[in-house]
Amino acid sequence: MDPFSNLGSALRWLRWRRHRTQGEVAQSAGITRGMLSAYETGKQLPALDTLGRLMVALGIDLVHLHEALVLHQGRPWPEDAAEQRSKTESEPPPS
């Protein structure tokens, strides 16, 4: 499966979670609202530099983007990754 197959829905969800309109995010990222719409509907994929500007406009980092992509691909991820990691590290190695 293409890891970016649900990039558009992930971007839309992140924008919605931050209570931002397409116009606000597009203006902050230096793109048109129509381009943002094309990205969110999956009609086009943003160039890497544009994706970076969208992330800045949304106030997210790669971890947030990754989690949103995982969520929109239907793959579960731990509620608290640090807690999950500490449990794994504290378990004795298998014999």
PyMOL commands that set and color helices and strands:
alter all, ss='L'
color gray80, all
select helices_A, chain A and resi 7-17+22-29+33-40+48-58+62-72+81-90
alter helices_A, ss='H'
color red, helices_A
deselect
rebuild
show_as cartoon
